[in-house]
Amino acid sequence: MTRDKLIVVAAAIVERDERFLLTQRVKGTHLAGAWEFPGGKCEPGESLEACLAREMMEELAVQCVVGPSILVTRHAYPERTVELHFFAVTISGDPVPQLGQAMRWATRADLGTLPFPEADRELIQLLIARPD
């Protein structure tokens, strides 16, 4: 794997009323149509927390407080390798999609039935297994 094909991503696990905030990847993007936890690629020199705060504002127009790390995982797709950093996040206000993407609040049971990127599999299993 070449260094330029490693993409570092920060993603938010926002849980409210026993439901998780999800967004759907838009048409024309890598893995279009898959559901995901909001977040995005870190810019060079940007901290994971700053990346997540920026992405949440750009994608959903909400301010957030980044909490503890839940999981760090790496997954190799044929065209790129992603290193995902999932954080527990608290948001202020109600998210409003800014990029034309679909958004939903999903239960733990929903997580097992929705199409997610392969890189999210370990996190989904962890969230489904954790009853709190």
Disulfide bonds with the S-S distance in Angstrom:
none
